[in-house]
């Protein structure tokens, strides 16, 4: 099973402290996926030069998109599932994460599951952003699994390497994270078997025009 972990933050300044708290959370996700036998790659928006003004990868003529966009599109297509790591902005998901994902069509994500992981420096753990993310990810076609991860005061739960300080109940946190990741692995394996069997063709994904979703006149 191959997964992509998307870091939903590109701001590397302070305050708040520490900077790039989401990297700690993403590293914790990496550790739990590895412990559960999954392969993964982490996508950091700071390492991707997105076109400006905004132009999605699928809007370019074939072979004309920036090489970086085409490479990430191929990674998305080949993945079996996704982990979306996001802070909360105004009760919504990270604008950096939404901006990155909006560069790619739903046909790349369709019929694969996703996991929602939110965090905050305060007490709510980004839980309100997760409500918004369910709608967004469902529209992309990578339906979120029912269990979610919310990490309040993430700077106290994870260190720079995504591991736990001595004051944290590591076993309890691992169990909490694994509940979501085991669901992700289960649904990913089920979807992969269905794709491999080829006995039931997947309905066509939205790839050309919003009118493909219209009800009949």
C-alpha positions as CSV (number, residue, x, y, z in Angstrom):
1,X,0.0,0.0,0.0
2,X,1.3,3.4,-1.0
3,X,0.1,6.6,0.7
4,X,0.7,10.3,0.3
5,X,0.9,12.5,3.4
6,X,0.0,16.1,2.6
7,X,1.4,18.7,4.9
8,X,-1.2,21.5,5.1
9,X,1.0,24.4,6.0
10,X,3.6,26.4,4.1
11,X,4.3,29.2,6.7
12,X,7.7,28.8,8.3
13,X,7.6,32.0,10.5
14,X,6.6,32.6,14.1
15,X,4.5,33.3,16.1
16,X,3.0,30.9,17.1
17,X,5.8,28.8,18.2
18,X,7.1,26.4,17.1
19,X,7.1,27.2,13.4
20,X,5.7,24.5,11.1
21,X,3.9,22.5,13.8
22,X,2.3,20.4,11.1
23,X,5.7,18.9,10.2
24,X,5.8,17.3,13.6
25,X,2.3,15.9,13.1
26,X,3.2,14.6,9.6
27,X,6.2,12.8,11.0
28,X,4.1,11.2,13.6
29,X,1.8,10.0,10.8
30,X,4.9,8.6,8.9
31,X,5.9,6.7,12.0
32,X,2.5,5.1,12.5
33,X,2.1,4.2,8.8
34,X,5.5,2.6,8.9
35,X,4.7,0.6,12.0
36,X,1.5,-0.6,10.2
37,X,3.6,-1.8,7.2
38,X,2.6,0.9,4.7
39,X,4.8,2.7,2.2
40,X,4.5,6.5,2.0
41,X,5.8,9.8,0.7
42,X,5.3,13.2,2.3
43,X,4.2,16.1,0.2
44,X,5.4,19.5,1.5
45,X,4.0,22.6,-0.2
46,X,7.1,24.5,0.6
47,X,9.0,22.2,-1.7
48,X,6.6,22.7,-4.7
49,X,6.8,25.7,-7.0
50,X,3.1,26.1,-7.9
51,X,2.3,28.3,-10.9
52,X,1.1,31.8,-10.4
53,X,-1.5,32.9,-11.3
54,X,-3.3,29.8,-10.4
55,X,-3.6,27.2,-13.2
56,X,-4.5,23.6,-12.5
57,X,-2.4,20.8,-13.9
58,X,-5.3,19.4,-16.0
59,X,-5.8,22.8,-17.7
60,X,-2.5,22.6,-19.6
61,X,-2.3,21.0,-22.9
62,X,-0.8,17.5,-22.7
63,X,2.9,17.7,-22.0
64,X,2.8,21.5,-21.4
65,X,2.3,21.5,-17.6
66,X,5.2,22.3,-15.3
67,X,7.2,19.2,-14.7
68,X,6.7,19.5,-11.0
69,X,2.9,19.4,-11.4
70,X,3.0,16.4,-13.7
71,X,5.3,14.5,-11.3
72,X,3.0,15.2,-8.4
73,X,-0.1,14.2,-10.5
74,X,1.6,10.9,-11.2
75,X,2.2,10.3,-7.5
76,X,-1.4,11.1,-6.7
77,X,-2.6,8.7,-9.4
78,X,-0.3,5.9,-8.2
79,X,-1.2,6.2,-4.5
80,X,-3.6,3.9,-2.8
81,X,-4.8,6.5,-0.3
82,X,-4.0,9.9,1.3
83,X,-3.4,11.4,4.7
84,X,-4.4,15.1,4.9
85,X,-2.7,17.0,7.8
86,X,-4.2,20.4,8.4
87,X,-4.4,23.2,10.9
88,X,-7.6,25.3,11.3
89,X,-8.1,28.7,9.7
90,X,-11.4,30.4,10.5
91,X,-13.1,27.1,11.3
92,X,-11.9,25.8,7.9
93,X,-9.1,23.7,6.5
94,X,-5.7,25.2,5.7
95,X,-5.8,27.5,2.6
96,X,-2.4,26.2,1.7
97,X,-3.6,22.6,1.5
98,X,-6.8,23.5,-0.4
99,X,-4.7,25.6,-2.9
100,X,-2.3,22.7,-3.5
101,X,-5.1,20.1,-3.9
102,X,-7.1,22.3,-6.2
103,X,-4.3,22.0,-8.8
104,X,-5.3,18.4,-9.5
105,X,-8.5,16.8,-10.9
106,X,-10.7,14.5,-9.0
107,X,-10.0,11.6,-11.5
108,X,-6.6,11.2,-9.9
109,X,-8.0,10.8,-6.4
110,X,-11.2,8.9,-7.2
111,X,-12.1,5.6,-5.5
112,X,-9.4,5.8,-2.9
113,X,-9.8,6.7,0.8
114,X,-8.3,9.5,2.8
115,X,-7.6,10.1,6.4
116,X,-8.2,13.5,8.1
117,X,-5.5,14.6,10.7
118,X,-5.9,18.0,12.2
119,X,-4.0,19.8,14.9
120,X,-3.7,23.1,16.8
121,X,-1.4,24.9,19.3
122,X,-4.5,25.4,21.4
123,X,-7.2,23.2,22.9
124,X,-9.5,22.3,19.9
125,X,-7.1,20.3,17.8
126,X,-8.5,21.6,14.5
127,X,-11.7,19.6,14.9
128,X,-13.8,22.3,13.2
129,X,-11.6,22.3,10.2
130,X,-12.2,18.5,9.8
131,X,-15.9,19.1,9.2
132,X,-15.0,21.3,6.3
133,X,-12.4,18.8,5.0
134,X,-15.0,16.0,4.8
135,X,-16.9,17.9,2.2
136,X,-13.8,19.0,0.3
137,X,-12.2,15.5,0.1
138,X,-15.5,13.8,-0.8
139,X,-15.8,16.2,-3.7
140,X,-12.3,15.2,-4.8
141,X,-13.4,11.6,-4.8
142,X,-11.1,10.3,-1.9
143,X,-13.8,9.8,0.7
144,X,-12.5,10.2,4.3
145,X,-12.7,7.2,6.6
146,X,-15.0,7.7,9.6
147,X,-12.3,7.9,12.3
148,X,-10.3,11.1,12.4
149,X,-7.2,12.4,14.4
150,X,-7.3,15.7,16.3
151,X,-4.3,16.8,18.1
152,X,-4.7,19.7,20.6
153,X,-1.5,21.4,21.9
154,X,0.4,19.4,19.3
155,X,3.7,21.1,20.4
156,X,3.3,19.3,23.7
157,X,2.4,15.9,22.1
158,X,5.1,15.6,19.5
159,X,8.7,16.7,19.4
160,X,10.6,17.8,16.3
161,X,10.9,14.2,15.1
162,X,7.3,13.4,15.5
163,X,8.0,11.2,18.6
164,X,6.7,11.7,22.1
165,X,8.2,13.6,25.0
166,X,8.5,11.6,28.2
167,X,5.5,13.3,29.7
168,X,3.2,11.9,27.0
169,X,1.3,8.6,27.2
170,X,2.9,7.2,24.0
171,X,0.9,3.9,24.0
172,X,-2.4,5.7,24.3
173,X,-1.6,8.2,21.5
174,X,-0.4,5.4,19.2
175,X,-3.6,3.5,19.8
176,X,-5.6,6.7,19.0
177,X,-3.7,7.4,15.7
178,X,-3.8,3.7,14.7
179,X,-7.6,3.6,14.9
180,X,-7.7,6.0,11.9
181,X,-4.8,4.5,10.0
182,X,-6.0,0.9,10.4
183,X,-9.3,2.1,8.8
184,X,-7.4,3.8,6.0
185,X,-5.4,0.6,5.4
186,X,-8.6,-1.5,5.4
187,X,-10.4,0.7,2.9
188,X,-7.4,1.1,0.8
189,X,-6.9,-2.6,0.5
190,X,-10.6,-3.1,-0.3
191,X,-10.5,-0.5,-3.1
192,X,-7.2,-1.8,-4.5
193,X,-8.7,-5.4,-4.8
194,X,-11.8,-4.0,-6.5
195,X,-9.6,-2.1,-9.0
196,X,-7.4,-5.1,-9.6
197,X,-10.3,-7.4,-10.1
198,X,-11.8,-5.3,-12.9
199,X,-15.1,-7.1,-12.6
200,X,-17.0,-4.0,-11.9
201,X,-15.9,-0.9,-13.8
202,X,-15.6,2.3,-11.8
203,X,-18.1,4.9,-12.9
204,X,-16.5,7.7,-14.9
205,X,-14.9,10.5,-12.8
206,X,-15.5,14.1,-13.4
207,X,-12.7,15.1,-15.9
208,X,-14.0,17.6,-18.5
209,X,-16.8,20.0,-17.4
210,X,-19.0,20.7,-14.4
211,X,-22.0,20.0,-16.6
212,X,-21.1,16.3,-16.3
213,X,-22.7,16.5,-12.8
214,X,-25.9,18.2,-13.9
215,X,-29.2,16.6,-13.4
216,X,-31.2,16.1,-16.7
217,X,-33.1,19.1,-18.0
